Amino acid sequence: MSSTLFFEITRGIFHLLLILAVVIGTIRFRKLSFDQRILLCLLACTLVAEAVSVLLWHFKMNNNFVYHVYSVFEVFFLGTLYIRNLQGLLPAVYLKACIGLLGVFAMVNTLFFQSLKEFNSNVTFVESLLLIILSTLYFYKLLRDLEHRKLEREPMFWINMSVLTYFSGALLLFHVANELLSLPEEERAAIWGTHALFNIIHYLLYGIALWVKPLNSQNITGSGKSEEIIS
């Protein structure tokens, strides 16, 4: 199998899983917990960004500006999830400050270091580091508190697994993304095909997070009523 074909197949699979996750979330919207609805918003933004990116790539137009915008949305939604789920471990003000500083860094990076025509590798690298740290802290909180008896019914567990797996695997790739442009096409296709494999795991776990029926979840209005578990 050629590297280009490998890339096309893996990219097609992760796009299919992304669409499937959005469909699952949309169908189950009324039964989703607040965390799940935040994730669905992120995936909806991801689907739009991927659609625009693929369309521009098809017409051989530069699509890097899409990721400058998308990175800010991604860290906002995921940061919101960690602010909610790291309560009692870290003061929310610290997490909000980190997210705000990353947003400012993204703007400064676009204005002075990496233009909209370049992949924003500086921002994605720092974002990945931040999310790896937050995902590790979430697992530490689970071990410290021992408050979840059925983690398979906890959406944030699956979200966190997805974040840690994906951003750990893609960390170095994001850092050197712009340098890859000098490589032959076959080598670039093999590298980005490997990245697509991480995306397959990423959106598969996100899909599970939207599929599970959480224990003691609150609805979107914050009424505090627990959602009934369907066996």
C-alpha positions in Angstrom: 0.0 0.0 0.0 1.4 3.4 -0.9 1.7 6.1 1.7 -0.7 8.3 -0.1 -3.4 5.6 -0.2 -2.7 4.9 3.5 -3.2 8.6 4.3 -6.5 8.7 2.3 -7.9 5.6 4.0 -7.0 6.7 7.5 -8.3 10.2 6.9 -11.5 8.9 5.5 -12.0 6.6 8.6 -11.4 9.4 11.1 -13.8 11.7 9.2 -16.4 9.0 9.3 -16.0 8.6 13.0 -16.2 12.3 13.5 -19.5 12.5 11.6 -20.8 9.4 13.5 -20.0 11.0 16.8 -21.8 14.2 15.9 -24.8 12.2 14.7 -24.9 10.2 18.0 -24.7 13.4 20.0 -27.4 15.0 18.0 -29.8 12.0 18.3 -29.2 11.8 22.1 -29.1 15.5 22.7 -32.0 15.6 25.1 -30.4 12.9 27.2 -26.9 14.4 27.2 -25.2 15.7 30.4 -23.8 19.2 30.4 -20.2 17.9 29.8 -21.5 15.8 26.8 -23.2 18.9 25.3 -19.9 20.8 25.6 -18.2 18.0 23.8 -20.9 18.0 21.1 -20.3 21.7 20.5 -16.6 21.0 20.1 -17.2 18.2 17.6 -19.7 20.4 15.6 -16.9 23.1 15.3 -14.4 20.3 14.4 -16.7 19.0 11.6 -17.2 22.5 10.2 -13.4 23.1 10.3 -12.6 19.8 8.7 -15.2 20.3 5.9 -13.8 23.8 5.1 -10.2 22.4 5.3 -10.9 19.5 2.9 -12.8 21.7 0.5 -9.9 24.2 0.3 -7.4 21.4 0.0 -9.4 19.9 -2.9 -9.2 23.2 -4.8 -5.5 23.4 -3.9 -5.9 26.4 -1.7 -4.1 27.2 1.5 -6.2 25.9 4.5 -3.9 26.7 7.4 -5.9 29.7 8.5 -8.7 27.2 9.5 -6.5 25.7 12.2 -5.5 29.2 13.6 -9.2 29.7 14.4 -10.0 26.1 15.3 -7.2 25.8 18.0 -8.8 28.7 19.9 -12.2 27.0 19.9 -10.7 23.6 20.8 -8.8 24.9 23.9 -11.9 26.9 25.0 -14.3 23.9 25.0 -11.8 21.4 26.4 -10.6 24.0 28.9 -14.2 24.5 30.0 -14.6 20.8 30.6 -11.4 20.6 32.7 -12.5 23.7 34.7 -15.7 21.9 35.6 -14.0 18.5 36.4 -10.9 19.6 38.2 -12.8 21.4 40.9 -11.4 20.7 44.3 -7.9 20.1 42.8 -7.0 23.3 41.1 -8.7 26.8 41.6 -10.7 27.6 38.5 -9.1 31.0 38.3 -5.7 29.3 37.4 -7.2 27.3 34.7 -9.1 30.3 33.3 -5.8 32.2 33.3 -4.0 29.5 31.4 -6.8 29.3 28.8 -6.8 33.1 28.5 -3.0 33.3 28.1 -3.1 30.6 25.4 -5.7 32.6 23.5 -3.5 35.7 23.7 -0.5 33.7 22.6 -2.5 32.4 19.6 -3.3 35.9 18.6 0.3 37.1 19.0 1.6 34.1 17.2 -0.6 34.8 14.2 0.3 38.5 14.1 4.1 38.2 14.6 5.4 34.7 14.1 3.3 32.3 12.0 0.9 34.0 9.5 -2.5 32.6 8.5 -0.7 30.9 5.6 1.4 28.8 7.9 0.3 26.0 10.2 0.2 27.3 13.7 2.6 24.7 15.2 3.7 27.0 18.1 0.1 27.2 19.4 -0.8 23.6 18.8 2.4 22.5 20.6 1.7 24.6 23.7 -2.0 23.6 23.6 -0.9 19.9 23.5 1.4 20.4 26.5 -1.4 22.1 28.5 -4.0 19.5 27.7 -1.6 16.6 28.5 -1.0 18.2 31.9 -4.7 18.7 32.5 -5.6 15.2 31.5 -2.9 13.8 33.8 -4.3 15.9 36.6 -7.8 14.5 36.0 -6.6 10.9 36.3 -4.8 11.9 39.5 -8.0 13.4 40.9 -9.9 10.2 40.1 -7.3 8.2 42.0 -7.3 10.6 44.9 -11.0 11.0 45.4 -12.2 7.5 44.3 -15.6 8.9 43.8 -16.4 7.2 40.6 -17.3 3.5 40.9 -18.3 3.0 37.3 -15.9 4.9 35.1 -17.3 3.4 32.0 -20.5 5.4 32.6 -18.5 8.6 33.1 -18.3 10.7 29.9 -15.4 12.8 31.2 -13.3 9.6 31.6 -13.6 8.8 27.9 -13.0 12.4 27.0 -9.9 12.5 29.1 -8.7 9.2 27.6 -9.1 10.7 24.1 -7.3 13.9 25.0 -4.3 12.2 26.6 -3.9 9.6 23.9 -4.3 12.0 21.0 -2.3 15.0 22.2 0.5 12.8 23.6 0.8 11.1 20.2 0.6 14.2 18.1 2.8 16.5 20.3 6.0 16.3 18.4 4.3 16.2 15.0 2.6 19.5 15.7 5.9 21.0 16.8 7.6 20.2 13.5 4.6 20.4 11.2 5.9 23.2 9.0 9.3 21.6 8.6 7.6 18.5 7.0 6.8 20.6 3.9 10.4 20.1 2.7 9.9 16.3 2.7 8.9 14.2 -0.4 5.2 13.8 -0.8 5.2 10.0 0.0 7.0 10.7 3.4 4.6 13.5 4.3 1.7 11.2 3.5 3.0 8.5 5.7 3.5 10.9 8.6 0.1 12.5 8.3 -1.4 9.1 7.8 0.0 8.1 11.2 -1.5 11.3 12.6 -4.8 10.2 11.2 -4.5 6.9 13.1 -4.3 8.9 16.3 -7.4 10.9 15.1 -9.3 7.6 14.7 -8.7 6.7 18.3 -9.4 10.3 19.3 -12.9 10.4 17.7 -13.7 6.8 18.6 -13.3 7.7 22.3 -15.2 10.9 21.8 -18.0 8.9 20.2 -18.1 6.6 23.2 -18.2 9.6 25.5 -21.4 10.8 23.8 -22.9 7.3 23.7 -22.6 6.4 27.4 -25.5 7.2 29.8 -23.8 9.0 32.7 -24.4 8.4 36.4 -25.8 11.4 38.3 -25.6 13.8 35.4 -27.2 17.1 35.4 -29.2 18.4 32.5 -28.4 21.5 30.5 -30.5 23.7 32.7 -28.6 22.7 35.8 -31.7 21.5 37.6 -29.7 18.9 39.5 -31.9 16.0 38.7 -30.1 12.7 38.0 -30.6 11.0 34.7 -32.0 7.5 34.9 -29.6 4.8 33.8 -30.8 2.6 31.0 -29.4 -0.9 31.2 
